[in-house]
Amino acid sequence: MHSLPYWRLSGYYFFYFAFIGAFSPYFGLYLQSLKFSAWDIGLLMSQMQLMRLFGPNLWGWLADRFGRRLVIIRLAGAIGLAGFSAFFWLDRLPGMLLAMAVLAFFWSAALPLVETLTFDHLRDDCARYSRIRLWGSVGFIVAVMVTGTLLDFAPPVGVLWVCWSILLGILGYALTLPESPPVVHAREDVPIGNILRQSRVKALMAACFAMSAAHGAFYVFFSIHLDAHGYAKTEVGLLWSLGVVAEIVVFMFMARLARRFSLRRILLACFAAAVMRFLLMGWGVESLLIMAFVQLLHGLTFGAYHASAIAAVNLWFPGKTQGRGQALYSSLSFGAGGLLGALISGSTWEMLGAGWTFTLSAGFAALGFLLIWRGVPDDVGTLAAGREKNTDPVQ
């Protein structure tokens, strides 16, 4: 009987997303304290998305080709920690760009491989994925609250110490993760090209690209947006945490949602919520209640969206294509989409202002809604059951 290493997987997710909780909301404020312009901040932060274009695909191919994913996960943790350490000595754009690129290239390698490892351990019980992944959301909340409270009293450089400590935790858990026994798939020999030609796969990947582009301004400038309108660092942290609490609640009920609603309906609801969220984010910042509602929508625009998308990728890319499928999802969405969103927001923030920048984000979300509406059928399978009703490899 295969034993699920629940706490080791959950611990890894906890620290991995704790890093995002400390880094995404506050590293931009640290860069602002170094007198970098909005364009420079957008350029530096976009390296996290840029490297996701290349890193996951390379590491996913190596893992599928040689089957050494744990070696890659541990190597990524070690070199990511080393790359971030350089920020303690750097304060000029060229050096920081290089350090950010090294950090992002190796840090981005790990998650798609850990996702495939998790699903291999889960086997046919994919609905339990959300119960493991929610610990990542808990880690995010802890990090965003601790860092926000710290920065109300400490100088902005304090974010470096928090992030470095969390990266050390990622490496520690990477060293404890066990490999999964081989899982035999019914469609082990399906060529990946056949999968990529499926209309549902193309529509989902394009929509994921649009959703990440929509979130680009949010991840780079939301804290700066709140800070400019008089919100304290603790309030910023509370708002970020509120969004992740909503995400955790969705993860806890995701198995029930997946049994009751089709993938298409869940995704359409997520993209519709994203359109509303970013319009309110841009034009309603003066109201704390509106910002609280905006963050509650994160449960749909990330929680339900990500759980559905990643489970679909796990189902539609069987056997030895799983590593590349997860890498492709990461590269096209968080990589290419996030990069485009970060760069566009960096160029429009000072020129057009926050309202119109977040309106562009809402436009990307509307595009994703149309892609799902037209390209993903309503009978693509049941995610809660851990297998598809339709097993035809090419639609």
Residue pairs with C-beta under 8 A, 6 or more apart in sequence:
2 121
2 123
2 180
2 181
4 121
4 122
4 128
5 121
5 177
5 178
6 132
8 173
8 176
8 177
8 178
9 114
9 117
9 118
9 121
9 132
9 177
10 132
10 135
11 135
11 173
11 176
12 114
12 170
12 173
12 174
12 177
13 114
13 132
13 133
13 135
13 136
13 139
14 135
14 136
14 138
14 139
14 173
15 139
15 166
15 169
15 170
15 172
15 173
16 110
16 111
16 114
16 136
16 139
16 170
17 136
17 137
17 139
17 140
17 143
18 139
18 140
18 142
18 143
18 166
18 169
19 107
19 143
19 163
19 166
19 167
19 170
20 140
20 143
21 139
21 140
21 141
21 142
21 143
21 144
21 147
21 240
21 244
22 143
22 144
22 146
22 147
22 159
22 162
22 163
22 166
23 159
23 163
24 219
25 144
25 147
25 148
25 222
25 223
25 236
25 237
25 240
26 147
26 148
26 151
26 156
26 159
26 223
27 45
27 159
27 163
28 41
28 45
28 220
28 221
28 223
28 224
29 151
29 156
29 159
29 223
29 224
29 227
30 156
30 157
30 159
30 160
31 40
31 41
31 44
31 45
32 41
32 156
32 224
33 155
33 156
33 157
34 91
36 44
36 93
37 350
38 221
38 346
38 349
38 350
39 346
39 347
39 350
40 93
41 220
41 224
41 346
42 220
42 221
42 342
42 343
42 345
42 346
42 347
42 349
43 93
43 97
43 343
43 346
44 93
44 96
44 97
44 100
45 219
45 220
45 342
46 220
46 338
46 339
46 342
46 343
46 346
47 97
47 100
47 101
47 103
47 104
48 100
48 103
48 104
48 107
48 108
48 338
49 104
49 212
49 216
49 334
49 335
49 336
49 337
49 338
49 339
49 341
49 342
50 101
50 104
50 335
50 339
51 101
51 104
51 105
51 107
51 108
51 335
52 104
52 108
52 330
52 331
52 334
52 335
52 336
52 338
52 339
53 331
53 335
53 336
53 339
54 105
54 331
54 335
55 104
55 105
55 106
55 108
55 109
55 331
56 108
56 109
56 111
56 112
56 326
56 327
56 328
56 330
56 331
56 335
57 324
57 327
57 328
57 331
58 109
59 72
59 76
59 109
59 112
59 113
59 327
60 112
60 113
60 323
60 324
60 326
60 327
60 328
61 323
61 324
61 327
62 68
62 72
63 69
63 72
63 113
63 116
63 323
64 320
64 321
64 322
64 323
64 324
69 113
69 116
69 117
69 179
69 323
70 117
70 177
70 179
72 109
72 110
72 113
73 109
73 110
73 113
73 114
73 117
73 174
73 177
74 171
74 174
74 175
75 106
75 109
76 106
76 107
76 109
76 110
76 174
77 106
77 110
77 167
77 170
77 171
77 174
77 175
78 171
79 102
79 106
80 103
80 106
80 107
80 110
80 167
80 170
80 171
81 164
81 167
81 168
81 170
81 171
82 102
83 99
83 100
83 102
83 103
83 106
83 107
84 99
84 103
84 160
84 163
84 164
84 167
85 164
86 95
86 99
86 102
87 96
87 99
87 160
88 160
88 164
90 96
90 99
108 330
108 334
108 335
110 170
110 174
111 330
112 323
112 326
112 327
112 329
112 330
113 323
113 326
114 177
115 310
115 314
115 326
116 314
116 322
116 323
116 326
117 177
117 179
117 180
118 129
118 132
118 133
119 126
119 129
119 314
119 322
120 180
120 183
121 180
122 128
122 129
122 132
122 386
123 183
123 386
124 386
124 387
125 386
126 311
126 314
126 315
126 383
126 384
126 385
126 386
127 254
127 255
127 258
127 383
127 384
127 385
127 386
128 255
129 307
129 310
129 311
130 251
130 252
130 254
130 255
130 307
131 251
131 252
133 251
133 307
134 247
134 248
134 251
134 252
137 244
137 245
137 247
137 248
137 251
137 303
138 248
140 240
140 241
140 244
141 241
141 244
141 245
141 248
143 162
143 166
144 237
144 240
144 241
144 244
145 237
145 238
145 241
146 162
147 158
147 159
147 162
147 237
148 233
148 234
148 236
148 237
148 238
148 240
149 233
149 234
149 237
150 158
150 162
151 158
151 159
151 233
152 232
152 233
152 234
185 318
185 319
186 318
186 391
187 318
187 319
187 391
187 393
188 318
188 319
188 320
189 319
190 318
190 319
190 321
190 393
192 317
192 321
192 324
192 325
194 393
194 394
195 201
195 316
195 317
195 321
195 325
195 393
195 394
196 202
197 394
198 316
198 393
198 394
198 395
199 375
199 395
200 316
200 375
200 376
200 377
200 380
200 395
201 316
202 375
203 371
203 372
203 374
203 375
203 376
204 267
204 309
204 312
204 313
204 372
204 375
204 376
205 328
205 329
205 332
205 333
206 332
206 368
206 371
206 375
207 267
207 271
207 368
207 369
207 371
207 372
207 375
207 376
208 309
208 329
208 332
208 333
208 337
208 368
209 332
209 333
209 336
209 337
209 340
210 337
210 364
210 365
210 367
210 368
210 371
211 270
211 271
211 274
211 301
211 305
211 333
211 337
211 364
211 365
211 368
212 333
212 334
212 335
212 336
212 337
212 338
212 341
213 337
213 338
213 340
213 341
213 344
213 361
213 364
214 274
214 278
214 341
214 361
214 362
214 363
214 364
214 365
214 368
215 301
215 302
215 338
215 341
215 361
216 337
216 338
216 339
216 340
216 341
216 342
216 343
216 344
216 345
216 361
217 278
217 341
217 342
217 344
217 345
217 349
217 357
217 358
217 360
217 361
218 278
218 281
218 358
218 361
219 338
219 342
220 342
220 345
220 346
221 345
221 349
221 354
221 357
222 240
222 281
223 236
223 240
225 281
225 285
225 354
226 235
226 236
226 239
226 285
226 291
227 233
227 236
228 354
229 285
229 286
231 239
235 288
239 291
239 292
239 295
240 295
242 292
242 295
242 296
242 298
243 295
243 296
243 297
243 298
243 299
243 302
244 298
246 295
246 296
246 297
246 298
246 299
246 303
247 298
247 299
247 302
247 303
248 303
249 299
249 303
250 257
250 299
250 300
250 303
250 304
250 307
251 303
251 307
254 303
254 304
254 307
254 308
255 384
257 266
257 304
258 266
258 308
258 311
258 382
258 383
258 384
259 382
259 384
262 378
262 379
262 380
263 308
263 312
263 376
263 380
263 381
263 383
264 372
264 376
264 377
264 378
264 380
265 378
266 304
266 305
266 308
267 305
267 308
267 309
267 372
267 376
268 369
268 372
268 373
269 300
269 304
270 300
270 301
270 304
270 305
270 308
271 305
271 365
271 366
271 368
271 369
271 372
272 369
273 297
273 300
273 301
274 297
274 300
274 301
274 305
274 362
274 365
274 368
275 362
275 365
275 366
275 369
276 297
276 362
277 294
277 297
277 298
277 301
277 362
277 365
278 358
278 359
278 361
278 362
278 365
279 358
279 359
279 362
280 290
280 293
280 294
281 291
281 294
281 358
281 361
282 354
282 355
282 356
282 357
282 358
282 359
282 361
282 362
283 355
283 358
283 359
284 290
284 291
284 294
285 291
285 354
301 365
308 383
309 329
309 333
310 326
310 329
311 383
312 380
312 383
313 325
313 326
313 328
313 329
314 322
314 325
314 326
315 381
315 383
315 387
315 388
316 325
316 388
317 324
317 325
317 326
337 364
341 361
341 364
344 357
344 360
345 357
345 360
345 361
348 356
348 357
348 360
349 357
377 395
379 389
379 390
380 388
380 390
381 387
381 388
381 389
381 390
382 388
382 389
